[in-house]
């Protein structure tokens, strides 16, 4: 066996583990090094990890605070997956609901770019009803709700795990609803 495995072979190992329902420590170490995102974001919407308690050091989730650079806008505290932290449960839920888990993997740079664009174009949303389909962590929709005068914002995703992460942030943003949508 070769000393370092390619990312594609490690993904096949994840699938193999899901099918065989067993795990070995060598495979686990390799699987944990798979990279899903090349950068730590573009910093278009400034963010920082919120200090976490010692018992959450082994958690797969972290609280990230996004500061919308507009005077008077609320800070958005999103619960997000720690980089490179997935397990078989994620894939089991994906298979059960026939959905993918790309929205759960990380805060994608494209979502940050969309959120920045929406923040810089508030007049486009004034008085309008906005729906974000396949939202992932919902940063763009939450920025629209927090920093524009949209009359209503609906954030949707087909993955119940993603929706539960977004539900944690809704207490600080008005006129937002979240829905699980199956196509």
N, C-alpha and C positions, 0 to 999 in steps of 0.2 A: 504494500500500500504506500502511496506517495506521502511525504511528510506534510505537505500543505494541500488542502483540498480547495477546489474552486468553489465560488459562491453557488453555481448551479448544482454542483454535486452535493453541497450542503443542503440546498433546498429539497433535493430528492431524498436526502436522509430524513428531513422533517416529514415528508410524505410517507416514507417507509415506516417511521416511528408511529405515525397516526394509524397506519394500517395494521401494524403488528402489535401495537399497544405495549411496547417495551422500550427501554432506554438504556444506553450504556454511557458511562462518564466521558469517554473519548468523543463520542458523537455530540454530547451536550456541549462540550467545550468548543467544538467547531461551529455548532449552530449559533452559539452566543456571539460569535464574531462576525456574523453576516451583517453587512452594512446596507441600510435602506435609504440613506440620505447622505449626500456628499458634504453638505455644509451645515452650519448651525443657524441658518437663516440669513436674511438680507438686512435685518435691522431697520426695515421701513416702518414698522410699528414696534417701537422699543419694548423689549420684554426682559424679564429676569426671573430666575427660579426663586420662589419664595422659600425661605428657610423652613426646613421640615424637621419634624421631631425625630429623635433617635430610633423610635420603633418603626419608622417608615423607611429606614435606609434600605431595607430589602424589598420595598414595595416596587411594583411594576409601574406605578403612577407617580406623577409629581405635579405640584401646583405651580403654574407659571402666571406671572402678572404682566399683562399687556397694558402699556400706558399710551392711550391715544393722544397724539400731540395736538390737542385742541383744548383751549382753556375751558374748564368746567365739565369736560367729559369724564365719565366714571372710569376707573381702572377695571379691566376685565381679568378676573381670576379664572383661568381654565385648568381643569384637571386633564393632564396629557400623559401619554405613555412615555416612559423613559426610553431613550434611544436604545435600539438593539435589544429590546426586551419583549419577546413574544413567547407564547407557549402553545401547546396543542389545543387548549381550550378555545383560543381564538379561531383556530381552523375548524374545530368542531361546530362552533356557533355559525361560522361562515357556511359550512356544509348544511347544517340544519335549516337555515333560512334561505339557502341558495343565493348568497350574497358574497361579495368580496370584503376584505378587511383593510383596504388601502386607506380609508379614512381614519383608521385606528392606529396606523403605523407611526405616523409623525405629523408634525405641523409642516405641510408641504410649502416650499417657497412660492409656488403659484398661488396658494391661498393668501399668503402674505402680500403678494403683489396686487391681487384683487382687492384685498382689504385696504391697502394704501390708495389704490385708484378710487375706490368708493369714498374714502375719507376726504380725498382731495376734490371730489365732485359732488358736494352735498346738494346742490340745486337739482341734480338729476333725480333725486329721491323725494324731494319735498312734496308732501301730501299724497304720495303713491303707496300702493300695497306692493311689497317685495317678497318674492319667494326664492330661497336658495335651495336648489335641488342637489342632492349628493354632497352635503355640506362638509363632511369630515368633522373637524372640531368646531366648525361654524364661525371662524374668526371674521370672515367677510360680512356675514349676516349680523353678527353681534356689533361690529363696527358701524354698520348702517343704522342699526337700532339706537346705538349710543351717541353717534356723532352727526346724524342727519335728522331731518324732520319728516321721516317716512311715517305714514299713518299706521302701517302695520308691517311687521316683518315675520315671515314664517321660515323657519329653518328646518329642513327635512333631510333625512338619511334613511337608508334601508337597513342599517346595522343597529340593532338595539343597544349594543355596547357603546357605540358612538353617541347615540341619543342620551344615554344615561350620563355620559361625561358632560354634555351640553346642559342638561337639566340642572346641574350643580351651579351654573353661573347665572341662571335666569333671574335670581332674586334681585340683582342689582341693575337690570336693564328692563325698561318698561316696553310695552307694546310688542313683545316677542312671544311667539308660540313655537313649539317644537313638535314634530310629528315623525313617527316611523312610517315610511312610505314603501310599499312593496309594489313592484311593477310586474 
